[in-house]
Amino acid sequence: MALRPLTRLLQASVSAARLCTPHRPSLVSPRLLSARQAAPFSTSRVLSFSFNVQDEEDFKDRVLNNTKPVIVDFHATWCGPCKVLAPRLDKVISAKNGDVELAKVDIDNLQEIAMQYDVRAVPTVVGLKDGKVVDTFMGVVDEDILEMFVEKLST
């Protein structure tokens, strides 16, 4: 007979615990979790034409030895104007459908490369064709200026 009140007490505790679980992120329903895993986020086409430079060897392989023109965006994670310029660059580069690529160089991680290209402020953008500098600019510019900059490289 003593077990019945204990069972009711445990059932009440479990019911009360269920009321609190929706607010606990660790207790996501398995069905919801499997739906999240089954449907990965989609990436836009912009990402296929841009890449983050990992080190100096990667810069040589993917930028200097590239057969396509490459725009190098020297930026920093803490730089506000860099965050404004980046989506504009992505948009203009994606409009070229792979004729021009965008290399992103974080100056805090790759200081040697930034010094080689005389980067004094960020954002600094350098246009390279056949491994040689064609044009460069500093700061945030409008999309029409970016389009002319990219067009100069692709002709």
C-alpha positions as CSV (number, residue, x, y, z in Angstrom):
1,M,0.0,0.0,0.0
2,A,2.9,2.4,0.6
3,L,4.0,2.0,-3.0
4,R,0.9,3.7,-4.5
5,P,1.5,7.1,-2.9
6,L,5.1,6.9,-3.9
7,T,4.2,6.0,-7.5
8,R,1.7,9.0,-7.6
9,L,4.4,11.3,-6.2
10,L,6.9,10.1,-8.9
11,Q,4.3,10.5,-11.7
12,A,3.6,14.1,-10.5
13,S,7.3,14.9,-10.5
14,V,7.7,13.5,-14.0
15,S,4.7,15.6,-15.2
16,A,6.2,18.7,-13.6
17,A,9.5,18.0,-15.2
18,R,7.9,17.7,-18.6
19,L,6.5,21.2,-18.2
20,C,10.0,22.6,-17.8
21,T,11.7,20.7,-20.6
22,P,10.6,22.8,-23.6
23,H,12.8,25.6,-22.2
24,R,15.8,23.4,-22.0
25,P,17.8,23.4,-25.3
26,S,19.4,20.0,-24.4
27,L,16.1,18.3,-24.6
28,V,15.2,18.8,-28.3
29,S,12.8,16.2,-29.6
30,P,14.5,13.5,-31.6
31,R,12.1,14.1,-34.5
32,L,13.0,17.8,-34.6
33,L,16.7,17.0,-34.3
34,S,16.6,14.5,-37.2
35,A,14.7,17.1,-39.4
36,R,17.5,19.6,-38.7
37,Q,20.2,17.1,-39.6
38,A,18.4,15.9,-42.7
39,A,17.9,19.4,-44.1
40,P,21.3,21.2,-44.1
41,F,21.4,24.9,-44.7
42,S,21.8,26.0,-48.3
43,T,24.7,28.0,-49.6
44,S,24.4,30.6,-52.2
45,R,26.3,30.6,-55.4
46,V,28.4,33.5,-54.2
47,L,30.4,31.2,-52.0
48,S,31.7,29.1,-54.9
49,F,33.6,32.0,-56.4
50,S,35.2,33.2,-53.1
51,F,37.5,31.5,-50.7
52,N,39.4,32.3,-47.5
53,V,43.2,32.1,-47.9
54,Q,44.6,29.8,-45.3
55,D,48.4,30.4,-45.4
56,E,51.1,31.7,-47.7
57,E,51.3,28.4,-49.7
58,D,47.5,28.6,-50.2
59,F,47.9,32.2,-51.4
60,K,50.5,31.1,-54.0
61,D,48.5,28.2,-55.3
62,R,45.0,29.8,-55.4
63,V,45.8,33.4,-56.1
64,L,49.2,33.9,-57.8
65,N,49.0,30.7,-59.9
66,N,45.4,31.1,-60.8
67,T,44.6,31.3,-64.5
68,K,41.6,33.5,-63.7
69,P,41.7,37.1,-62.5
70,V,41.6,37.2,-58.7
71,I,40.4,40.0,-56.4
72,V,42.1,39.9,-53.0
73,D,40.1,41.4,-50.2
74,F,42.4,42.3,-47.3
75,H,40.1,42.5,-44.2
76,A,39.9,42.1,-40.5
77,T,37.2,40.6,-38.3
78,W,37.1,43.8,-36.2
79,C,36.7,46.1,-39.2
80,G,33.3,47.7,-39.6
81,P,33.9,49.0,-43.2
82,C,35.1,45.5,-44.2
83,K,31.8,44.1,-43.2
84,V,30.0,46.6,-45.4
85,L,32.3,46.0,-48.4
86,A,32.2,42.2,-48.2
87,P,28.6,41.6,-49.4
88,R,29.1,44.1,-52.2
89,L,32.2,42.3,-53.4
90,D,30.4,38.9,-53.2
91,K,27.5,40.3,-55.3
92,V,29.7,41.8,-58.0
93,I,31.9,38.6,-58.2
94,S,28.9,36.3,-58.4
95,A,27.6,38.3,-61.3
96,K,30.7,37.3,-63.2
97,N,29.7,33.6,-63.0
98,G,33.2,32.3,-62.2
99,D,35.2,34.5,-64.6
100,V,36.8,36.2,-61.6
101,E,37.5,34.8,-58.1
102,L,37.5,36.5,-54.7
103,A,40.3,35.6,-52.2
104,K,39.7,36.8,-48.7
105,V,42.8,37.5,-46.6
106,D,42.5,38.2,-42.9
107,I,45.4,40.6,-42.1
108,D,45.6,39.5,-38.5
109,N,46.2,35.9,-39.5
110,L,48.3,36.5,-42.6
111,Q,50.4,39.6,-41.8
112,E,53.3,38.6,-44.2
113,I,51.0,38.6,-47.2
114,A,49.4,42.0,-46.2
115,M,52.9,43.5,-45.8
116,Q,53.9,42.2,-49.3
117,Y,51.0,44.1,-50.8
118,D,51.6,47.2,-48.7
119,V,48.3,47.0,-46.9
120,R,48.2,50.1,-44.6
121,A,44.4,50.2,-43.9
122,V,41.5,47.8,-44.2
123,P,39.6,47.1,-46.3
124,T,42.2,47.1,-49.1
125,V,41.3,45.4,-52.3
126,V,43.9,44.3,-54.9
127,G,43.1,43.0,-58.4
128,L,45.5,40.4,-59.7
129,K,45.8,39.0,-63.2
130,D,48.4,36.3,-64.0
131,G,49.8,36.9,-60.5
132,K,50.5,40.6,-61.2
133,V,48.7,43.6,-59.6
134,V,46.4,45.3,-62.1
135,D,44.6,47.8,-59.7
136,T,44.0,48.5,-56.1
137,F,41.8,50.6,-53.8
138,M,41.2,51.2,-50.1
139,G,38.0,51.7,-48.2
140,V,34.3,51.1,-49.0
141,V,33.1,51.9,-52.5
142,D,29.8,51.6,-54.3
143,E,28.8,48.7,-56.4
144,D,29.2,50.6,-59.7
145,I,32.8,51.3,-58.8
146,L,33.3,47.7,-57.9
147,E,31.8,46.6,-61.2
148,M,34.3,48.8,-63.1
149,F,37.1,47.5,-61.0
150,V,36.2,43.9,-61.8
151,E,35.6,44.7,-65.5
152,K,39.1,46.0,-65.8
153,L,40.4,42.7,-64.6
154,S,38.2,40.5,-66.8
155,T,39.1,42.3,-70.1
